[in-house]
Amino acid sequence: MLRIRLTRMGAKKKPFYRVVVMEQRQARDGSFVEILGHYNPKTDPPLVELNMDRVHHWLACGAKPSDTVNSLLKKAAPPAPAAAS
């Protein structure tokens, strides 16, 4: 089963993460299918860059996001337009 999850990059004590599509049983830093974006928790505010077209493509193909990636997707998604009263 494919998962959309984070893989750690960067130096010791200075992490940043790639958002990737990979097989669920792979190691955290194992081989991946595609890079979908980046997440840097060290900046203020934390930086989330995602290719939403590719994210939607992989979700439609059946890939499941991890809990952390699911929360990042909610933060990165543009807000829904408010209904006019």
C-alpha positions as CSV (number, residue, x, y, z in Angstrom):
1,M,0.0,0.0,0.0
2,L,1.3,3.4,-0.9
3,R,1.6,6.1,1.8
4,I,2.2,9.9,1.6
5,R,4.7,10.5,4.4
6,L,7.7,12.5,5.5
7,T,11.4,11.5,5.0
8,R,14.0,13.3,7.1
9,M,16.7,15.4,5.5
10,G,19.2,18.0,6.7
11,A,22.0,18.0,9.3
12,K,22.1,16.9,12.9
13,K,19.8,19.3,14.9
14,K,18.7,21.0,11.7
15,P,16.0,18.8,10.2
16,F,13.8,19.5,7.2
17,Y,11.5,17.0,5.6
18,R,10.5,15.9,2.1
19,V,6.9,14.9,1.6
20,V,7.1,11.7,-0.5
21,V,5.0,8.8,-1.8
22,M,6.5,5.5,-0.8
23,E,5.6,1.9,0.0
24,Q,4.2,1.6,3.6
25,R,6.7,-1.0,4.6
26,Q,9.8,1.0,3.5
27,A,12.1,2.5,6.1
28,R,11.6,6.2,6.9
29,D,14.5,7.2,4.7
30,G,14.1,4.4,2.1
31,S,13.4,4.6,-1.6
32,F,10.4,6.6,-2.7
33,V,8.2,6.9,-5.8
34,E,7.9,10.7,-6.0
35,I,8.7,13.9,-4.1
36,L,5.6,15.9,-3.5
37,G,7.0,18.8,-1.6
38,H,9.0,20.1,1.4
39,Y,8.3,20.9,5.1
40,N,10.7,23.0,7.2
41,P,9.6,23.2,10.9
42,K,12.6,25.3,11.9
43,T,11.5,28.5,10.1
44,D,9.0,30.9,11.8
45,P,6.3,30.2,10.7
46,P,7.0,26.6,9.5
47,L,7.3,26.4,5.8
48,V,5.1,23.9,3.9
49,E,5.5,23.7,0.1
50,L,3.4,21.1,-1.7
51,N,2.5,20.3,-5.3
52,M,-1.2,20.0,-4.7
53,D,-1.9,18.6,-8.2
54,R,0.4,15.7,-7.6
55,V,-1.0,15.2,-4.0
56,H,-4.5,15.0,-5.4
57,H,-3.4,12.6,-8.1
58,W,-1.8,10.2,-5.6
59,L,-4.8,10.4,-3.3
60,A,-7.1,9.5,-6.2
61,C,-4.8,6.5,-6.9
62,G,-5.4,5.2,-3.4
63,A,-2.3,6.5,-1.5
64,K,-3.1,7.2,2.2
65,P,-1.5,10.2,4.0
66,S,0.2,9.6,7.3
67,D,-1.3,11.5,10.3
68,T,1.4,14.2,10.2
69,V,1.0,14.7,6.4
70,N,-2.7,14.8,6.8
71,S,-2.4,17.8,9.2
72,L,0.1,19.5,6.8
73,L,-2.4,19.0,4.0
74,K,-5.1,20.8,6.1
75,K,-2.7,23.7,6.8
76,A,-1.5,24.0,3.2
77,A,-5.0,23.8,1.6
78,P,-6.4,27.2,0.7
79,P,-9.4,28.2,2.9
80,A,-12.8,27.4,1.5
81,P,-14.7,30.5,0.3
82,A,-17.3,31.8,2.8
83,A,-20.9,31.5,1.9
84,A,-22.6,34.9,1.1
85,S,-25.3,35.8,3.6
